[in-house]
Amino acid sequence: MALAFTSSSAIHGSLSSSSSSYEQPKVSQLGTFQPLDRPQLLSTALNSWRRCAVKPLNAEPTRNDSIVPSAATIVAHEVEEKAEEEDFEKLAKELQNASPLEIMDKALEKFGDDIAIAFSGAEDVALIEYAHLTGRPFRVFSLDTGRLNPETYQCFDAVEKHYAIRIEYMFPDSVEVQALVRTKGLFSFYEDGHQECCRVRKVRPLRRALKGLRAWITGQRKDQSPGTRSEIPVVQVDPSFEGLDGGAGSLVKWNPVANVDGKDIWNFLRAMNVPVNSLHSQGYVSIGCEPCTRPVLPGQHEREGRWWWEDAKAKECGLHKGNIKDESVNGAAQTNATATVADIFDTKDIVTLSKPGVENLLKLKDRREPWLVILYAPWCQFCQAMEGSYVELADKLAGSGVKVGKFRADGEQKVFAQQELQLGCFPTILFFPKHSSKPIKYPSEKRDVDSLLAFVNALR
């Protein structure tokens, strides 16, 4: 397989922890291992398998099926039995109030060399710092899609030097990338969605990486995406990917910072003075590939800088697709307009419009007063993110002669909104001028009060 295995201090460290005479070495070289205090047959099989696993970082994603399965059967039997007995749902409840450091320590203790941290070059560096603080050996891998920002590669290098580790990079299959680019061009994702490109450059390389592990550690947080990540536990059986032993339930997923607020992550990073991606200081919050990531604008949710040309339903790349329980949760097929979701923009200064009300606005050619209307869905995290600025705007416009309204445009109303109201994604803001029947769409994604007010004042 294509993983180039290495660790923070010693790959063999946690595997040989059962030996009472074991002392953790300070530094290890790639491919150097301590002999295990076990029967000779087991030791020989383990070292043979480990030597097979050590590949150059640019190795092709191949796997020697004649060696790996038999070796895995020999050395993994004891761990396999424990994994079957473990109730991770119960463990998640027990660790619900634990600190990220405690959760990280438990993960590394349980899985040793068979677990690795997924590092994206963003605030995931907090995971590496927590792992470092446990004092246990740990591994880190990252997906190099070939389209990352230069600042992200510089961050990788700084992190490696700071922690004296080697990140295990996974690369997409060159033949698959070549076929995609030759068939559809370099930027096809702007036209037909990012899922295909992400599948080739991220999901499949991740799948290969995880096939060499029994558990992985991610930086998912509940506050990152209310639509898809609000219920992630601190540990779970991975619902989407398979581990070393193959089959459903063969991989465990740890989310040590699931219950931590984003601002607290940054307080931790500043306190520990660790290297971070310089793009963060330029307004980037969630960082992915260069063509698909941009700084977050005023009034936007932190994930809105990713794939900004798409609707809220597409804000997962596929690495954590198990978060989406059904399409309606993330807005992909919101068909029930009466879904049980708390409404937003609920204030006396904002008028709730029905479909007939909006149709009347479209018919009127000579209105007594202009209207500003937001097309929204209450489940959309991006609509939720701008609620404060829109409510404040309505308060400022009260008594000014401009009516402020809202129209829930999901579910059964979505097709109508797309055909008649220029709805492309949520939220969409329209201004209905006093002497014109055609609404004017707010062209900017800056949703702070001053920007919205400037738009209204220019057209009123």
SEZAPA-996009 format. One record per residue (C-alpha): residue number from 1; y, x, z; chain. Coordinates in nm, 2 decimals, m for minus. Layout:
NODE   num       py       px       pz   cadena
NODE   NUM        Y        X        Z        A
...
This chain:
NODE   num       py       px       pz   cadena
NODE     1     0.00     0.00     0.00        A
NODE     2     0.36     0.11    m0.04        A
NODE     3     0.47     0.15     0.32        A
NODE     4     0.56     0.50     0.43        A
NODE     5     0.46     0.48     0.79        A
NODE     6     0.66     0.66     1.05        A
NODE     7     0.81     0.59     1.40        A
NODE     8     1.10     0.65     1.63        A
NODE     9     0.92     0.91     1.82        A
NODE    10     0.55     0.90     1.78        A
NODE    11     0.35     0.65     1.57        A
NODE    12     0.05     0.70     1.78        A
NODE    13     0.23     0.65     2.11        A
NODE    14     0.15     0.29     2.20        A
NODE    15    m0.20     0.31     2.05        A
NODE    16    m0.30     0.58     2.29        A
NODE    17    m0.12     0.43     2.60        A
NODE    18    m0.46     0.34     2.75        A
NODE    19    m0.53     0.70     2.82        A
NODE    20    m0.42     0.79     3.18        A
NODE    21    m0.34     1.15     3.07        A
NODE    22    m0.12     1.05     2.79        A
NODE    23     0.24     1.19     2.79        A
NODE    24     0.47     1.07     2.51        A
NODE    25     0.59     1.36     2.29        A
NODE    26     0.96     1.39     2.23        A
NODE    27     0.93     1.43     1.86        A
NODE    28     0.65     1.39     1.61        A
NODE    29     0.62     1.49     1.24        A
NODE    30     0.52     1.25     0.97        A
NODE    31     0.14     1.21     0.97        A
NODE    32     0.08     1.39     1.30        A
NODE    33    m0.14     1.20     1.55        A
NODE    34    m0.28     1.25     1.91        A
NODE    35    m0.66     1.23     1.93        A
NODE    36    m0.76     0.91     2.11        A
NODE    37    m0.97     0.90     2.42        A
NODE    38    m1.23     0.67     2.26        A
NODE    39    m1.58     0.71     2.11        A
NODE    40    m1.60     0.96     1.82        A
NODE    41    m1.68     0.70     1.56        A
NODE    42    m1.37     0.49     1.64        A
NODE    43    m1.14     0.80     1.65        A
NODE    44    m1.27     0.92     1.31        A
NODE    45    m1.23     0.58     1.15        A
NODE    46    m0.87     0.54     1.29        A
NODE    47    m0.76     0.88     1.18        A
NODE    48    m0.91     0.83     0.83        A
NODE    49    m0.72     0.50     0.80        A
NODE    50    m0.40     0.64     0.92        A
NODE    51    m0.41     0.93     0.67        A
NODE    52    m0.46     0.68     0.39        A
NODE    53    m0.16     0.48     0.51        A
NODE    54     0.08     0.78     0.49        A
NODE    55     0.24     0.76     0.15        A
NODE    56     0.55     0.91     0.00        A
NODE    57     0.85     0.68     0.03        A
NODE    58     0.85     0.61    m0.34        A
NODE    59     0.48     0.52    m0.36        A
NODE    60     0.37     0.24    m0.59        A
NODE    61     0.27    m0.08    m0.42        A
NODE    62    m0.11    m0.03    m0.45        A
NODE    63    m0.38    m0.06    m0.19        A
NODE    64    m0.72     0.11    m0.17        A
NODE    65    m0.94    m0.20    m0.11        A
NODE    66    m1.25     0.02    m0.07        A
NODE    67    m1.10     0.19     0.24        A
NODE    68    m0.86    m0.04     0.42        A
NODE    69    m1.07    m0.35     0.48        A
NODE    70    m1.36    m0.15     0.63        A
NODE    71    m1.14     0.07     0.85        A
NODE    72    m0.93    m0.23     0.96        A
NODE    73    m1.26    m0.41     1.07        A
NODE    74    m1.36    m0.12     1.28        A
NODE    75    m1.04    m0.04     1.46        A
NODE    76    m0.88    m0.39     1.48        A
NODE    77    m1.17    m0.58     1.65        A
NODE    78    m1.03    m0.55     2.00        A
NODE    79    m0.68    m0.65     1.90        A
NODE    80    m0.81    m0.94     1.69        A
NODE    81    m0.98    m1.10     1.98        A
NODE    82    m0.67    m1.08     2.20        A
NODE    83    m0.45    m1.23     1.92        A
NODE    84    m0.69    m1.53     1.90        A
NODE    85    m0.66    m1.59     2.27        A
NODE    86    m0.28    m1.56     2.29        A
NODE    87    m0.08    m1.88     2.31        A
NODE    88     0.25    m1.78     2.15        A
NODE    89     0.40    m2.12     2.20        A
NODE    90     0.34    m2.09     2.57        A
NODE    91     0.47    m1.73     2.56        A
NODE    92     0.79    m1.85     2.39        A
NODE    93     0.86    m2.09     2.67        A
NODE    94     0.80    m1.83     2.93        A
NODE    95     1.04    m1.59     2.75        A
NODE    96     1.30    m1.86     2.67        A
NODE    97     1.55    m1.73     2.93        A
NODE    98     1.45    m1.36     2.90        A
NODE    99     1.70    m1.10     2.79        A
NODE   100     1.67    m0.95     2.44        A
NODE   101     1.56    m0.62     2.61        A
NODE   102     1.28    m0.79     2.79        A
NODE   103     1.16    m0.97     2.48        A
NODE   104     1.17    m0.65     2.28        A
NODE   105     0.98    m0.46     2.54        A
NODE   106     0.71    m0.73     2.55        A
NODE   107     0.68    m0.72     2.17        A
NODE   108     0.64    m0.34     2.15        A
NODE   109     0.40    m0.34     2.45        A
NODE   110     0.17    m0.60     2.29        A
NODE   111     0.16    m0.47     1.93        A
NODE   112     0.24    m0.10     1.95        A
NODE   113     0.22     0.06     1.61        A
NODE   114     0.13    m0.27     1.44        A
NODE   115     0.48    m0.41     1.47        A
NODE   116     0.80    m0.31     1.30        A
NODE   117     1.17    m0.41     1.31        A
NODE   118     1.32    m0.56     0.99        A
NODE   119     1.66    m0.40     0.94        A
NODE   120     1.91    m0.52     0.68        A
NODE   121     2.19    m0.28     0.75        A
NODE   122     2.40    m0.55     0.92        A
NODE   123     2.40    m0.64     1.30        A
NODE   124     2.03    m0.59     1.31        A
NODE   125     2.11    m0.24     1.44        A
NODE   126     2.12    m0.42     1.78        A
NODE   127     1.75    m0.47     1.75        A
NODE   128     1.70    m0.09     1.70        A
NODE   129     1.92    m0.02     2.00        A
NODE   130     1.72    m0.26     2.22        A
NODE   131     1.40    m0.10     2.10        A
NODE   132     1.54     0.25     2.18        A
NODE   133     1.64     0.14     2.53        A
NODE   134     1.28     0.03     2.61        A
NODE   135     1.17     0.39     2.58        A
NODE   136     0.87     0.29     2.37        A
NODE   137     0.79     0.42     2.02        A
NODE   138     0.90     0.18     1.75        A
NODE   139     0.91     0.14     1.37        A
NODE   140     1.18     0.01     1.14        A
NODE   141     1.15    m0.10     0.78        A
NODE   142     1.41    m0.23     0.53        A
NODE   143     1.41    m0.39     0.18        A
NODE   144     1.60    m0.19    m0.07        A
NODE   145     1.66    m0.44    m0.35        A
NODE   146     1.84    m0.19    m0.57        A
NODE   147     2.16    m0.40    m0.55        A
NODE   148     2.30    m0.32    m0.20        A
NODE   149     2.65    m0.21    m0.13        A
NODE   150     2.72     0.16    m0.10        A
NODE   151     2.83     0.10     0.26        A
NODE   152     2.49    m0.04     0.34        A
NODE   153     2.32     0.27     0.22        A
NODE   154     2.56     0.48     0.42        A
NODE   155     2.48     0.26     0.72        A
NODE   156     2.11     0.33     0.67        A
NODE   157     2.17     0.70     0.68        A
NODE   158     2.39     0.69     0.99        A
NODE   159     2.13     0.48     1.18        A
NODE   160     1.85     0.72     1.09        A
NODE   161     2.05     1.02     1.21        A
NODE   162     2.17     0.84     1.53        A
NODE   163     1.82     0.74     1.64        A
NODE   164     1.63     1.03     1.48        A
NODE   165     1.41     0.80     1.29        A
NODE   166     1.30     0.74     0.94        A
NODE   167     1.34     0.39     0.80        A
NODE   168     1.04     0.27     0.60        A
NODE   169     1.19     0.14     0.27        A
NODE   170     1.02    m0.12     0.06        A
NODE   171     1.12    m0.15    m0.31        A
NODE   172     1.07    m0.43    m0.57        A
NODE   173     0.81    m0.39    m0.84        A
NODE   174     0.99    m0.22    m1.13        A
NODE   175     0.79    m0.41    m1.39        A
NODE   176     0.89    m0.75    m1.24        A
NODE   177     1.26    m0.64    m1.21        A
NODE   178     1.25    m0.52    m1.57        A
NODE   179     1.10    m0.85    m1.70        A
NODE   180     1.36    m1.06    m1.51        A
NODE   181     1.66    m0.85    m1.63        A
NODE   182     1.54    m0.83    m1.99        A
NODE   183     1.47    m1.21    m2.00        A
NODE   184     1.77    m1.35    m1.81        A
NODE   185     2.02    m1.07    m1.77        A
NODE   186     2.17    m0.89    m1.47        A
NODE   187     2.35    m1.19    m1.32        A
NODE   188     2.13    m1.49    m1.40        A
NODE   189     2.14    m1.60    m1.04        A
NODE   190     2.50    m1.72    m1.08        A
NODE   191     2.37    m1.98    m1.33        A
NODE   192     2.02    m2.08    m1.22        A
NODE   193     2.02    m2.01    m0.84        A
NODE   194     1.93    m1.70    m0.65        A
NODE   195     1.57    m1.79    m0.56        A
NODE   196     1.40    m1.62    m0.85        A
NODE   197     1.59    m1.29    m0.81        A
NODE   198     1.54    m1.29    m0.43        A
NODE   199     1.17    m1.36    m0.48        A
NODE   200     1.13    m1.05    m0.70        A
NODE   201     1.36    m0.82    m0.51        A
NODE   202     1.31    m0.93    m0.15        A
NODE   203     1.03    m1.18    m0.08        A
NODE   204     0.75    m1.00    m0.26        A
NODE   205     0.83    m0.65    m0.12        A
NODE   206     0.85    m0.81     0.22        A
NODE   207     0.51    m0.97     0.17        A
NODE   208     0.36    m0.63     0.09        A
NODE   209     0.52    m0.48     0.40        A
NODE   210     0.40    m0.74     0.63        A
NODE   211     0.04    m0.72     0.50        A
NODE   212     0.03    m0.38     0.68        A
NODE   213     0.14    m0.53     1.02        A
NODE   214     0.03    m0.77     1.28        A
NODE   215     0.38    m0.86     1.40        A
NODE   216     0.74    m0.81     1.29        A
NODE   217     1.08    m0.83     1.46        A
NODE   218     1.38    m1.01     1.31        A
NODE   219     1.75    m1.05     1.40        A
NODE   220     1.76    m1.43     1.35        A
NODE   221     1.99    m1.62     1.58        A
NODE   222     2.02    m2.00     1.63        A
NODE   223     2.40    m1.99     1.57        A
NODE   224     2.37    m1.82     1.23        A
NODE   225     2.28    m2.14     1.05        A
NODE   226     2.27    m2.47     1.22        A
NODE   227     2.09    m2.63     0.93        A
NODE   228     1.79    m2.39     0.92        A
NODE   229     1.78    m2.17     1.23        A
NODE   230     1.88    m2.39     1.52        A
NODE   231     1.53    m2.42     1.66        A
NODE   232     1.39    m2.08     1.61        A
NODE   233     1.18    m1.96     1.92        A
NODE   234     1.19    m1.61     2.06        A
NODE   235     0.83    m1.56     1.94        A
NODE   236     0.61    m1.76     1.70        A
NODE   237     0.31    m1.74     1.47        A
NODE   238     0.47    m1.67     1.14        A
NODE   239     0.46    m1.99     0.93        A
NODE   240     0.51    m1.82     0.59        A
NODE   241     0.36    m1.47     0.57        A
NODE   242     0.02    m1.31     0.64        A
NODE   243    m0.05    m1.00     0.84        A
NODE   244    m0.30    m0.72     0.82        A
NODE   245    m0.60    m0.93     0.88        A
NODE   246    m0.50    m1.20     0.63        A
NODE   247    m0.50    m1.57     0.65        A
NODE   248    m0.29    m1.83     0.84        A
NODE   249    m0.19    m1.71     1.19        A
NODE   250    m0.25    m1.35     1.12        A
NODE   251     0.11    m1.25     1.17        A
NODE   252     0.34    m1.29     1.47        A
NODE   253     0.72    m1.31     1.44        A
NODE   254     0.95    m1.20     1.72        A
NODE   255     1.32    m1.31     1.73        A
NODE   256     1.46    m1.13     2.04        A
NODE   257     1.82    m1.24     1.99        A
NODE   258     1.74    m1.60     1.90        A
NODE   259     1.94    m1.73     2.19        A
NODE   260     2.23    m1.49     2.18        A
NODE   261     2.57    m1.58     2.04        A
NODE   262     2.71    m1.37     1.75        A
NODE   263     3.01    m1.26     1.96        A
NODE   264     2.78    m1.13     2.24        A
NODE   265     2.58    m0.92     1.98        A
NODE   266     2.91    m0.76     1.88        A
NODE   267     3.01    m0.70     2.24        A
NODE   268     2.68    m0.52     2.29        A
NODE   269     2.72    m0.31     1.98        A
NODE   270     3.07    m0.20     2.08        A
NODE   271     2.96    m0.13     2.44        A
NODE   272     2.67     0.09     2.32        A
NODE   273     2.89     0.26     2.05        A
NODE   274     2.62     0.25     1.78        A
NODE   275     2.68     0.29     1.40        A
NODE   276     2.74    m0.04     1.21        A
NODE   277     2.80    m0.12     0.85        A
NODE   278     3.17    m0.06     0.76        A
NODE   279     3.17    m0.38     0.56        A
NODE   280     3.20    m0.57     0.88        A
NODE   281     3.55    m0.44     0.93        A
NODE   282     3.64    m0.58     0.58        A
NODE   283     3.56    m0.94     0.67        A
NODE   284     3.18    m0.94     0.59        A
NODE   285     2.97    m1.11     0.85        A
NODE   286     2.63    m1.17     0.70        A
NODE   287     2.55    m0.89     0.45        A
NODE   288     2.31    m0.90     0.16        A
NODE   289     2.31    m0.77    m0.20        A
NODE   290     2.65    m0.67    m0.34        A
NODE   291     2.67    m0.94    m0.62        A
NODE   292     2.58    m1.22    m0.37        A
NODE   293     2.79    m1.13    m0.07        A
NODE   294     3.16    m1.15     0.00        A
NODE   295     3.39    m1.16     0.30        A
NODE   296     3.40    m1.48     0.50        A
NODE   297     3.72    m1.67     0.44        A
NODE   298     3.93    m1.85     0.71        A
NODE   299     3.76    m2.17     0.83        A
NODE   300     3.42    m2.07     0.69        A
NODE   301     3.08    m2.04     0.86        A
NODE   302     2.95    m1.69     0.88        A
NODE   303     2.66    m1.76     0.63        A
NODE   304     2.91    m1.90     0.37        A
NODE   305     2.98    m1.55     0.25        A
NODE   306     2.62    m1.55     0.11        A
NODE   307     2.55    m1.71    m0.23        A
NODE   308     2.90    m1.88    m0.21        A
NODE   309     2.86    m2.05    m0.55        A
NODE   310     2.57    m2.26    m0.43        A
NODE   311     2.54    m2.57    m0.21        A
NODE   312     2.45    m2.55     0.16        A
NODE   313     2.09    m2.62     0.08        A
NODE   314     2.03    m2.28    m0.07        A
NODE   315     2.15    m2.05     0.20        A
NODE   316     1.81    m1.90     0.28        A
NODE   317     1.67    m1.63     0.05        A
NODE   318     1.30    m1.70     0.12        A
NODE   319     1.24    m1.44     0.39        A
NODE   320     1.27    m1.71     0.66        A
NODE   321     1.17    m2.01     0.45        A
NODE   322     0.95    m2.13     0.74        A
NODE   323     1.27    m2.24     0.92        A
NODE   324     1.31    m2.53     0.68        A
NODE   325     1.09    m2.80     0.81        A
NODE   326     1.17    m3.04     0.53        A
NODE   327     1.42    m3.06     0.25        A
NODE   328     1.65    m3.31     0.42        A
NODE   329     1.72    m3.08     0.71        A
NODE   330     1.89    m2.83     0.49        A
NODE   331     2.05    m3.08     0.26        A
NODE   332     1.82    m3.01    m0.04        A
NODE   333     1.72    m3.38    m0.08        A
NODE   334     1.94    m3.57     0.17        A
NODE   335     1.85    m3.92     0.05        A
NODE   336     1.90    m4.12     0.37        A
NODE   337     2.27    m4.18     0.43        A
NODE   338     2.19    m4.32     0.77        A
NODE   339     2.01    m4.01     0.89        A
NODE   340     2.06    m3.96     1.27        A
NODE   341     2.32    m3.69     1.26        A
NODE   342     2.64    m3.69     1.47        A
NODE   343     2.94    m3.75     1.25        A
NODE   344     3.23    m3.51     1.22        A
NODE   345     3.60    m3.53     1.14        A
NODE   346     3.61    m3.82     1.39        A
NODE   347     3.98    m3.87     1.49        A
NODE   348     4.24    m4.14     1.46        A
NODE   349     4.44    m3.94     1.21        A
NODE   350     4.15    m3.94     0.95        A
NODE   351     4.05    m4.26     0.77        A
NODE   352     3.68    m4.31     0.70        A
NODE   353     3.64    m4.43     0.34        A
NODE   354     3.35    m4.62     0.20        A
NODE   355     3.24    m4.60    m0.16        A
NODE   356     3.45    m4.91    m0.26        A
NODE   357     3.75    m4.76    m0.09        A
NODE   358     3.71    m4.44    m0.29        A
NODE   359     3.66    m4.64    m0.61        A
NODE   360     3.99    m4.82    m0.54        A
NODE   361     4.16    m4.49    m0.51        A
NODE   362     4.02    m4.38    m0.84        A
NODE   363     4.15    m4.70    m1.01        A
NODE   364     4.50    m4.70    m0.87        A
NODE   365     4.75    m4.54    m1.11        A
NODE   366     5.05    m4.60    m0.89        A
NODE   367     4.98    m4.54    m0.52        A
NODE   368     5.23    m4.60    m0.25        A
NODE   369     5.14    m4.28    m0.08        A
NODE   370     4.92    m3.97    m0.17        A
NODE   371     4.58    m3.92    m0.02        A
NODE   372     4.39    m3.61     0.09        A
NODE   373     4.01    m3.67     0.11        A
NODE   374     3.73    m3.44     0.21        A
NODE   375     3.38    m3.50     0.07        A
NODE   376     3.14    m3.39     0.33        A
NODE   377     2.79    m3.41     0.49        A
NODE   378     2.77    m3.41     0.87        A
NODE   379     2.46    m3.19     0.87        A
NODE   380     2.63    m2.92     0.65        A
NODE   381     2.72    m2.62     0.86        A
NODE   382     3.01    m2.53     0.63        A
NODE   383     3.16    m2.87     0.69        A
NODE   384     3.11    m2.83     1.06        A
NODE   385     3.28    m2.49     1.04        A
NODE   386     3.60    m2.63     0.90        A
NODE   387     3.61    m2.94     1.12        A
NODE   388     3.87    m2.79     1.35        A
NODE   389     4.11    m2.69     1.07        A
NODE   390     4.08    m3.03     0.89        A
NODE   391     4.15    m3.22     1.21        A
NODE   392     4.45    m3.01     1.29        A
NODE   393     4.58    m3.06     0.94        A
NODE   394     4.54    m3.44     0.98        A
NODE   395     4.74    m3.41     1.30        A
NODE   396     5.02    m3.22     1.13        A
NODE   397     5.03    m3.46     0.84        A
NODE   398     5.05    m3.77     1.06        A
NODE   399     5.37    m3.96     0.98        A
NODE   400     5.45    m3.74     0.68        A
NODE   401     5.36    m4.01     0.42        A
NODE   402     5.03    m3.84     0.33        A
NODE   403     4.71    m4.02     0.42        A
NODE   404     4.41    m3.81     0.52        A
NODE   405     4.06    m3.94     0.47        A
NODE   406     3.69    m3.85     0.46        A
NODE   407     3.41    m3.97     0.25        A
NODE   408     3.04    m3.89     0.34        A
NODE   409     2.91    m3.79     0.00        A
NODE   410     2.55    m3.70     0.07        A
NODE   411     2.24    m3.92     0.04        A
NODE   412     2.28    m4.22    m0.19        A
NODE   413     2.64    m4.13    m0.25        A
NODE   414     2.58    m3.78    m0.38        A
NODE   415     2.52    m3.87    m0.75        A
NODE   416     2.84    m4.08    m0.75        A
NODE   417     3.04    m3.80    m0.59        A
NODE   418     2.91    m3.55    m0.84        A
NODE   419     2.98    m3.77    m1.14        A
NODE   420     3.31    m3.92    m1.03        A
NODE   421     3.46    m3.69    m0.77        A
NODE   422     3.39    m3.34    m0.89        A
NODE   423     3.15    m3.27    m0.60        A
NODE   424     2.99    m2.93    m0.65        A
NODE   425     2.91    m2.83    m0.30        A
NODE   426     3.00    m2.93     0.05        A
NODE   427     3.28    m2.95     0.16        A
NODE   428     3.49    m3.05    m0.14        A
NODE   429     3.86    m3.14    m0.09        A
NODE   430     4.05    m3.37    m0.32        A
NODE   431     4.42    m3.46    m0.34        A
NODE   432     4.50    m3.80    m0.49        A
NODE   433     4.87    m3.78    m0.61        A
NODE   434     5.11    m4.07    m0.57        A
NODE   435     5.16    m4.14    m0.95        A
NODE   436     4.82    m4.03    m1.10        A
NODE   437     4.47    m4.17    m1.10        A
NODE   438     4.30    m3.84    m1.14        A
NODE   439     4.23    m3.65    m0.82        A
NODE   440     4.31    m3.28    m0.80        A
NODE   441     4.03    m3.06    m0.65        A
NODE   442     4.14    m2.80    m0.40        A
NODE   443     4.05    m2.47    m0.58        A
NODE   444     4.04    m2.23    m0.29        A
NODE   445     3.77    m2.17    m0.03        A
NODE   446     4.03    m2.07     0.23        A
NODE   447     4.01    m2.36     0.47        A
NODE   448     4.26    m2.26     0.73        A
NODE   449     4.54    m2.50     0.81        A
NODE   450     4.82    m2.30     0.65        A
NODE   451     4.63    m2.27     0.31        A
NODE   452     4.54    m2.64     0.31        A
NODE   453     4.90    m2.74     0.40        A
NODE   454     5.04    m2.52     0.12        A
NODE   455     4.81    m2.71    m0.12        A
NODE   456     4.93    m3.05     0.00        A
NODE   457     5.30    m2.95     0.00        A
NODE   458     5.28    m2.82    m0.35        A
NODE   459     5.15    m3.15    m0.49        A
NODE   460     5.29    m3.43    m0.26        A
